[in-house]
Amino acid sequence: MAAAAPAPEAAASATVFYYTKTKGWTDHYLHYAPDGGTWTAVPGARMQAACTDWVKLTVDLGSAQGLKAAFNNGKGVWDNNGGQDYDLGAGSITVKDGVVAHSDPCAGSGTGPGNEATVYYSTQALGWTTANLHYRPAGGSWTAVPGTGMEAACTGWWKRTVGLGSATSMTAAFNNGNGIWDNNNGADYTLKSGTSTVKNNTVTANAPDPCAAEPPDTQAPTVPTGVRASATGTSVVVTWNAADDDTGVTRYQVTRTGGTEGSTVTDVTSTVLSDTGLEENTAYTYTVKALDAAGNTSAASAAATATTGKKPPTPATGAPLGTDPRKDPIYFVMTARFNDGDSSNNRGGSQHVRSGNAANNDPMFRGDFKGLVERLDYIKALGFSAVWITPVVLNRSDYDFHGYHGYDFYKVDARLESAGASYQDLINAAHAKGMKIYQDVVYNHSSRWGAKGLFTPTVYGVRDNQWSWLYDEKNPGFEYDGLTVETKSGKSYYNGDLWSTAEPSGNTCLNWGKPTGGKSPEGYTLYNCQWPSPTSGMFPKAYYHNCWIGNWEGEDSRSCWLHDDLADFDTESAPVQNYLIGAYNKYIDMGVDGFRVDTAVHIPRVTWNRRFLPAIQERVTQRFGAEAAKNFFVFGEVAAFVNDKWNRGSVNHSAQFYTWKERKEYSADDAKAALEQYDHENGLGTANQPTSANAFLDGNTYRTPDRSRFSGMHIIDMRMHMNFGDAHNAFHNGKDSDDSVNDATYNVVYVDSHDYGPNKSSERYTGGTDAWAENMSLMWTFRGIPTLYYGSEIEFQKGKKIDCGPTCPLATTGRAYFGDHLAGSVTASGFGSVASASGQVATTLDQPLVKHLQRLNQIRRAVPALQMGQYSTEGISGDMAFKRRYTEGGTDSFALVAVSGAATYTGIPNGTYRDAVTGDTRTVTDGRLSVAAPGKGNLRVYVLNGPGKIGTAGPYLK
């Protein structure tokens, strides 16, 4: 007879395992395999809090009597018993610092029902007027939404104490009771028993009471160091290193002694002072003190002395026009490509033949200030009252006509100036015609040759027989100025003094002179250090960043090199800040009306807000007064080449982000502050950024703008630019972003530029004349400041590649020379009108888009609502239809605008409306006005109590 089968063994009871937190992990996982079974998927099962310093997990072993196990933090860090894994049995088992035992470490630990958690929550950065705590004790259930109300504790802080029972921690989120949540960006908060604070997504356990009276600040800042003074003529530039303070330095006091005036004290917020108008041949001594917000003052610094020289001849200085920049449409010119007034300063550079420019008799530096002065009347006849020009500082590279390879930031490029047509002459000539000059400025980078006066490399690399045609031998007696031919070779303008046949003394570049193993396009041997590199040791960390960009929406995009021709300044370095502030003070003093800021996104906002923007305001105020400073127009290129509101979700890399002040204090050290700001704002995310109604009407009422949180920098409207494939897309995308801009009525709006066309196209806009007319009609009537890239008024170079460097002739690109279309003579009788014109320029002025542009400018200048007004689409049917109003003092301008299509306006003020395009008059008695579709590119602008028809009918406005 067969033996009876044995009875099955009882399943092993659930086993609890404990693992100590001595490793400092924030999360714990148990990866295991029951005896004879399979392993869990990595990282395993999450363990739960048990008692102080212990976590636990209960595992059903089934029929197994034990298991293999390893522990990890869920982020790739493991404790696998030195590679052996742990052998664990059934029952209560502890694993502590590699030692396995059978016990319950939480038995008798006292985690009874009396555990409590006190939470302080800060709403200072959120603007909430109430706060709720929604929570779940560990192992328990969530409270009902929205949770339990918190009590006001002190300004900006809310408080709540809750019972946790036997739990020692809880999971929590906060909300304002109206559907706005702070759930730690989806991760929720983990709060322990005891007192915790939660501020700006940061939890502080065992925190002191944030509402306790803070002790008074009695700590003075450190003494400023590195004070330096240098004299030029009867001016002295004083610079120093930033001081440190526990709460932050707010200003500096500079004391000057010397001369007949005696002692003077000047307050500044930056770390540079330009002291002008001093006595000749006189020694002046400067000391600096640092002050914090409480008025604590450091001791005086060590003294620095400078002796002035002879007073230079008084230059013909200018002063900014100082009017509201929204009144002034902008015409953007690349000075070197616009109009040639003086052929003697033309230069082709080392790439003249290779690029194909020589074959076209078209040197890269061709246009100049003289040519621009001679054609200011052309720009005025188009109707523009502001001219944005490319950078004017002395450039240095093989192909530098565009101006973005700055070398000597204190000197104007000689290839742009002529006798009687200096940069100052251009500014003065423009102002005499009622036109502003906006100077393109670069704070982010220098040329690859460094920055004269800050740091310039002695030598880059090997000059051998292959490269001698391009890089001439060193000439100690030659100083580069962009214009003068180096006499030793008789052919070079700028390269001969930076190359060598032997390694220079003091060289810091790694592997200098050794072949890289690569070849140039010509087949020449390439050497280490032959081209600039941030990682080669060529550029000192004190002045330049030493990395390449890896992530264009990451932190490194603000602290690494964009390109080998663009050596990236360490803009968080005080010497760099002083160099740039001092340089651009010079141009402010000349009377420019504003700065267009190149590559603004590649400098942290906190650096702009703490250093550069205050320095601009301070200098303009000092020289020209507070009103001029208010209207000194700074607009930044924050390049966000996407079609969404926030640049791939990265607030730090979105244009509107730069229009706001900081919302909290950061470390006094600028490099640390930049990282802190990036992490803080990135953590807050897009939903927690400030908003503004400054661009919007309140119904039909103009609201007083609140610019108290304005940073000082306006922006180029990148979202409209990217969507100008057609006007409809641009209009609706622009509207969608306006609530996140401090004041979108200042946005600079254009279709294409010297870099890109819509949707990051590399060609100049080629949508057709009708589409251009429609785009212009929208830009000239919608909020923002309309801007046109030179030549677009005749569709110049449409569809041509905007830039291909020296690999193709400039004549075939969107940066072609425009002067041929301006030959002859022209005199403007006003903005948008011609007194006389002859030659080719008369033909240019007779083109259909020119006529359209002139009338748009006439209409815009006559209707304040179209210049500075807020807007609304409330109560309006129609695609590109809106109402605008501007009210200030005795001015009250209200306009209804319809671009291309039909529109109906309801709820508008009653009264008499006159169309600025046709002169049609409507009397509104029921708050309603309807407009038939005027046709593509055409407009209707009904102005309440308006002047009627402005200008004469043209090809589109009729």
Residue, then its C-alpha position, 0 to 999 in steps of 0.5 A: m500500500a502506498a504511503a500517505a502524503p504528508a500534510p502541507e506545512a502552514a504558511a509562514s506568518a507575516t514577517v516584519f523587518y526593520y532597517t536603521k536610518t543611519k545612512g541618512w537616506t530620505d527614502h528606503y526600499l527592500h529588494y527581496a526574494p523569498d527562499g525558492g522564489t523570485w526577486t522583486a523588481v528593482p528597487g523593491a518595495r518602499m518601507q514605511a516609517a516605524c519609530t525614531d530612526w527605523v523603517k519597516l515592511t511586512v512581507d508575506l513569505g507564503s510557504a518560505q521560511g526566510l528570504k534574501a534581501a538588500f536595501n536601497n534609497g530608490k536612487g541607485v545607492w545600495d546596502n547589499n551586505g558588501g555584495q553578499d545580500y542578507d539572509l533573513g528568516a521569519g518573525s521580527i528581524t532587525v538589520k542595523d549597520g550590517v548586523v542582523a538580530h531578532s527583535d522589535p526595536c519600536a517596542g516600548s518606544g513611547t509613540g503613543p496617541g499624544n504625538e503632535a506636529t506644529v506647522y508654520y507655513s509661509t505665503q509671502a511668495l504666494g500672496w494668499t489671504t488664507a491657508n489650509l493644511h491638508y494632511r495624513p498621519a503616517g499610516g492614517s487617512w487624509t483629511a477631507v479637502p481642503g483640510t483644516g484651516m490654519e491660523a494667522a501667526c504673523t505677517g506672511w506666516w500661518k500656523r496649525t498644531v495637529g495630533l498624530g496619534s501614534a505616528t511620528s510624521m505626516t504627509a501634507a499639502f497646502n491650499n488657499g481654499n480656492g483651488i490653488w495648491d502647494n503640494n511640493n510640485g506633486a511630491d507632497y511634504t513629509l513633516k515630523s512631529g514637533t515644530s516645522t516650517v515650510k517656506n518656498n518648498t523648503v521644510t525645516a524640522n525642529a525649527p525656531d518659531p518664525c514669528a518670535a521677535e527677531p533680534p535687531d540686526t547689529q552686525a555690520p558688513t565686512v570692510p570692502t576690499g580691493v579698492r582701486a582708483s584710476a584717472t583719465g583726464t579729470s575723471v576717476v573710476v573707483t572699483w572695489n570688491a563686494a562686501d559680505d553681510d549677514t542680511g545683505v549689503t544695500r549700498y556703499q558710501v564712497t568718501r573722496t578727499g582732495g582738491t579745493e572742494g574738500s571731503t565729499v560722500t557719494d552713495v552707490t548701489s553697485t561696486v563702481l563709481s565714475d567720478t567726473g568733473l574733477e580738478e586738473n593735476t590733483a591727487y584724490t583719495y577714496t575710501v569705501k564703507a558698506l551699509d546694510a538695511a539696518g544702517n550698520t556701517s562697516a569700517a572704511s576700506a584701505a584708501a586708493t589714490a589717483t591723480t587726475g591729468k589735464k582736462p580734455p576738450t569738452p565733447a559735444t555730449g548728448a542727453p536722452l530724449g526721455t519720453d515714454p518709449r511706447k510712443d516710438p516705433i523702432y527701426f532696427v539696422m545692422t550699422a555695418r550693412f545699412n548705408d555706406g557714407d565713408s568708404s575709407n573705413n570699409r574693411g573685409g577682414s581675413q575672410h573677405v575672399r573666402s566668404g565670396n564678399a570680395a567677388n561682390n566688392d562687398p566688405m563685411f564692414r561697409g555701412d557706418f555712422k556717416g551713412l546712417v546719419e545721411r539716411l536718418d530722414y529716410i527712417k523718419a519718412l517711414g515714420f520711425s522715431a527710434v533706431w536700434i543699432t547693433p553693438v558699437v564697441l570695438n569688435r575682434s574676430d575673423y567675421d565681426f561686422h555684426g558687433y557681437h564679438g566685443y573686445d574693447f568695451y570702452k572704445v567705439d569701433a573705428r570701422l563705424e566712425s568717420a571725421g564729423a560722424s562719430y558715435q556722438d555725432l550720430i546720437n546728436a543728429a538723431h536727437a535733433k530730428g526727434m529720434k532716439i538711439y537704442q544701443d545693442v549691448v552685450y554683458n554676457h560675453s566678449s570675443r575669443w580674444g578676451a576683453k581689453g582692460l579686463f583680460t586678454p590672452t597673450v597667445y592662442g596657438v602655433r603659427d606654422n607655415q600652413w597657418s601663416w597666411l591667416y595668423d601672422e607672427k607676433n608684433p609687439g609694437f602693434e595695437y589692434d584698433g580694427l582699422t589700422v593695418e599691422t605694419k610688419s606683415g602689411k596685410s593683417y588688421y587684428n591677428g598678428d599679435l596673438w600667435s607664436t612659433a614658441e610656447p610663451s612664458g606663463n602659458t596656462c593652456l593645456n597641451w599647447g602646440k601639440p597636434t590634436g590629430g584633426k585637420s581643418p577644412e583646408g587640410y591643415t594640422l590643428y593644434n591644441c590651444q589654436w582655438p579658444s576653449p573654456t576647458s583648456g585653461m586659456f581663460p582665468k576663472a576669475y573673469y570667465h566661465n570654464c564650461w560648455i553649455g550642455n542643456w539650453e534650458g538648464e542652469d549651465s546655459r547661464s554659466c557656460w560658453l555658447h560658442d567658441d567665438l563668444a568667451d563667456f564672462d563670469t558675470e557674478s565676478a565683481p571685476v567683470q561687473n565693474y568692467l561692464i558697468g564702467a563701460y556702459n556708463k560711458y554710452i549712457d553719458m553720451g545720451v543714448d536713449g536705451f539698451r537692447v540687451d543681447t543674450a540676456v537669458h544667459i545671465p541669471r536674473v538675480t545678477w541683473n536685478r542686483r548689479f547691472l539694472p540698478a547700475i543703469q538706473e543709478r547712472v541715468t538718474q545721476r546724469f539726467g534725472a529721475e524722469a529720464a531714468k524712468n524712460f530709459f528703455v532697457f529691453g532684453e533678448v530672452a531667447a525662448f524659441v518655443n510656441d508655449k507660454w513657458n519655455r519648456g516649463s523652465v521659468n528661469h529661461s522664459a522671457q517674461f521671467y526677466t521683467w520681475k524683481e526677486r521675491k526673496e533674499y539670496s546669499a551675498d555671494d553672487a555665484k551662490a545667489a544665482l544657484e539659489q535663485y535658479d533652484h528656488e524659482n524652478g521649484l516654485g514652477t510655472a504655476n507660482q510665478p507672479t502675474s500682472a494686469n498692467a496690460f489689461l483694461d478693467g472692463n472699459t476702464y484704464r487701470t493705474p499700472d502697478r510697476s512696484r515689482f518691475s525689474g527694470m528690464h522689458i523684453i522682446d516678445m519672443r512668443m509673438h515673434m515665433n508665431f508670426g507665420d501669420a498674424h492670427n497665431a501671433f495675436h492669440n499667442g501674445k495675449d496668452s502670455d501677457d498676464s505673466v509679463n510685468d507690463a506687456t505694453y512695453n513688449v518689443v514686437y517684430v516678425d523677423s530679425h538678424d537672427y531668425g524668422p518666425n518659428k525659428s526659421s533661418e530665412r527672412y520672412t517670406g509670407g507675401t506682401d499681403a501677409w506683411a501688411e496684415n502683420m504690420s497692421l496688428m503690430w502697429t495697433f496691438r499692445g507693445i512697440p512695433t519694430l521692423y528689421y531694415g529692408s522689410e518695408i520692401e521685403f528685402q532679401k525675403g526667403k534668403k538665409i539670414d546668416c551663414g557666416p563666412t561660408c557664403p557671400l553676405a549679398t546672398t543673405g538676410r544681412a545684405y547691404f541695403g545702401d543701394h536702395l537708398a541712393g539719391s536724396v531724401t528729406a522728411s517733412g515729419f514722421g511718416s511723410v516725405a518732403s522730397a526724394s530723388g534717385q533710387v531712394a524715391t523708388t524705395l519710398d514708393q513701394p506698397l508696404v512703405k506707403h502702408l507703413q507710413r500711414l500706420n505710423q501716422i495713425r499710431r502717433a495720433v492715437p495715444a491708446l494705440q501707443m500706451g493703452q491697455y487692451s481687452t477683448e471682453g464683449i468683442s466678437g471677431d478674430m483680431a479685434f480688441k479695444r484699447r484705452y489710455t488715460e492720464g492727466g488730460t488725455d483719455s483715448f479710447a479706440l476699437v480696433a479690427v484687423s482684417g476681419a469683421a467685429t462686433y463690440t458690446g458694452i462700450p461707452n456711448g458716444t461718437y466714434r470716428d474711424a481713423v482709416t476711412g473717416d466713417t462716423r458712428t454714434v453709439t447709444d446702446g453700447r454696441l458697434s459692428v464693423a464689416a471685414p475690411g479685408k486682409g491687411n486693412l484696419r478699422v480704428y474707431v476712436l471715441n471723439g476721435p479726429g476722423k480720417i488720418g492720412t490718405a488711402g493707400p494700397y491696404l489702408k482704405 
